Amino acid sequence: IEAFSGGKWKVPMVVRAACGGGYGDAGQHEQSLWGWLAHIPGLSVVVPSNPADAGGIMLSAIEHEGPVVYLEHKLLASYWLDSMGVGGRSTVRFDVPSEGMSGPVPDSWTAVPLGKAATLREGDDITMVSVAVGVHRCLEAAAVLEEQGISASVLDLRTVSPLDHGALCDAVSTSGRLLVVDEDYRDFGLSGELGAIVLEAGIPLKYSRVCTEETIPYSRELEDQVLPSTRRIVDAARKLMER
């Protein structure tokens, strides 16, 4: 309504929703459709990766005059994990990152602006970009790559729509290599949009992406082959360095 009215009609609304996989519940429950949502004109889409950002982004979402979809990855919130780890799933391995649910929070909350990315790790050889749990996979992969002599930076988008074009282009200008880690589907989504933004800015680029395959299986062991993982990210980064 806001987009179609040219901003005349405001829709100050926040919708909270869960997303993400890594706990053996197949595609009907584990999709991360932030790319699909961000394609809707006038809709802001936010996906925090840590407790401090979760609170700060929520403040901005509440203050925003337009509609905001606030997506919470299930592996980054204890209340989602508590609700999922019951019944037959009590024996299923959840792929929770070593750091995710816990983290520092400010004594008093301040708003984190929508459309403002955060650099969580500096590096000169390759730039890895992600949101939500993918940020933690990237940080884990960057530590592994460092042991192999590869310096990787990690950029947390925090907001899928609007995107922080400046932070993305600045990061890639330094490394010349972009690896997008996206738990959404590969085709027609966020991963391709990020590459297009950099190319349209005239920045020389070597590019690759690690995304979710089309079919998310119920089996946890098979699921590891389909969702972005630290292993898949490391492999993709090494191949990108060889190009």
N, C-alpha and C positions, 0 to 999 in steps of 0.2 A: 504494500500500500504506500509506504513512504517513497520507494523508488518510482513507482508508477505515477505518483502525484507530484514528482519533482521536489520532494521534501516538504510539501505543504502540510501533509497529514503525518503526524508523528506516531510511532508505535513503540513506546518505551517498555519493552518486555524482555525478560531473560528466561530462557528455557534451558534447564539443566538436563543433561542426558549422559548415559554411560556409553563407552565405546571400547574397542580393543579386544585382543585375544591373548593367548598364551596360557590357557587354563583348561583346554579340552572341551569346548562347548560348540564347536563347528561354526560354519559360516552364518547360520541364522541368528546367532547371538554375538558373534565376534567381529563383525564388520566395523571399519572405521571410515565413515562416509563424509569426512570433513571437506573433501574436494567437491563432492556432489552438493553439499549444503552451501559452500562458498560460491558456487556457480549461480546462486539465486541473487538477483540484483537487490541491493539495499540490506542484505543480511550479513551481520558480522558473525564470525566464527572464531572462537578462542579455544585453545587446547593447552592448558598449563602443564608443566612437567615437575613442579616442586611445590612444597607447602607455601612458601613466601609468595610466589607468583600466583598461586591459586587464590589467595586472599586479595592480593592487590588487583588482579585482573577482575575478580568479582566486583570490587568496588567500582572500577571503571565501567563494567557492564551495567551495573545498576544505575550509574549516573548517565549513561549513554541515552540519547533521545530515540534511537532506533532499536529494532529487534536484534537480540544477541543470542546465539546458541552457544552455550557453555558446555563443552565436552570434557568429561572426566574419564581418563583411562582407568579401567577396573584394577589394573595391577599397581596403581599408584594411590589407592585409597583403601584404608583398612576396613571401612564399612562395606565396601563392595566385596572385598575378599572374604569378610565374615559371612556375607550372605551367599557367596558362591561355594565356599568350602564346606558344604553340608551334604548329608545323604551319601549317595554313591561317589560323589566327588571328593570325599574326605581323604581318599588315597591317591588322588591325582596330583602330580607335580605341577605347581604353579611357577611360571617363569618370571618371578618377581626380581627386578634388578637389585643389586646390592645396596644401592641408594635410590630412594624413590618416595616411599611413604613418609620417611623422616627427613628432616632438614631444618636449618635455622629459620626462624620467623622473627619479624621485627617486634619490638615492644609495643609500638603503635602502628596500625596499618596505614599505609599510604597507597594511593591508586597507582597501578601499573598501566600506562597508556595503551590503548588498543593500537595495534599496528607498530609496536616497538619491539624489535628482536633483541636478544641478549647474547653476547659472546661469552661462552663458558670456558673456552680453552683457546689459547693462541697457538698458531702453527703456520709454517711457511710453505709446506709442500702440497697440502691438499686441504680443501674446505669441506667439512661434512655438515649438512643442514638437516634438521628434523624437528619434530614436535613430540610432546608427551613422552611415552616410554622409549620412543626411538632416540631421544636425546641421551638417555642413559646407556643405551646400546652403543651409541656413537662414542661416548666418553670411555666406555670399556674398551672399545675397539682402538681408540686413540692411544690408550695406555699400552696395548699390545703392539701397535705399530711403532710406538716410540722405542720399544726394545729392538725393533728391526731397523732403526735408523730413519724412520719416516715421521716427520713433524706434521701433525694434523690439528687444525683448528675445528672447533665445534660451535655452530650457531644454532641457538634455540629460537625458532620463529615466534613462539608463544601465541601469535595470532595468525590464523590462516587467511582471514579476510577482515580488515585490510592487511596486505603484506607490506613488510618493511623493505622496499626496493633498495634504499640506500645502504642499509647494513649488509644485505646480500651482495650487492655489487662491490662494495668496499672489501668484503672478505675475499671474494673470488679474484679481485684485482691483485691481491697479494700473492695468492697461490697459483692462479691460472688453472686450477683443477676443482671441479665441483662434483661431490658425491652426495646425492639426495637419498636420505633414508626415510621411507614413507610407508607406514602400515596400511595406508589406503591402497586401492588397486592401482596398477601401473598406468593403464591406458586412460587418456582424457582427464587426468587429475593434477594434483599439486606438483608432482615430480616433474612433469613436462612443462608446467607453467614456470617453474623456477628457472629451468634451463632457458626458456624463451626470454624471460626478463633480462638475464645476463647477456644473451646474444643481441637482443634489441638495443642494449646499452653500448654495443660496440666493443665489448670486452672479449679478447681472445680466450677461448675456453676449451678445455678437455673435460668431458662430462660423462657421468655414469649414474646409475640409480639402483637402489635395492628396495623393492616393493613387495607387497603381498600378491601371491599368485591368485589366479581366478577362483580356484576351489580350495576353501579352508576345510581340512579334514577334521573328523571328530577325534581320531587318534592323536594323543599328545606327541608321540614319536614322529608321526608324519607331519604334524603341525609345525614342528621345528624346521622342516624343510621348506615350508611355505611362507611363514612370517619372517620379517627382517630379524636377524639374529647377529650377535657379535661376530660369529664365524663368517657369516655371509658378508658382513660389512668389511671385515679385514681382507677377505679374498677379493672383493670388488675394489678396495682401495689399492691393493698391491697390483692388480691388473691395470688400474688407471695410471699408476705411477710408471708402468712400463710403456705406455702409449706415447 
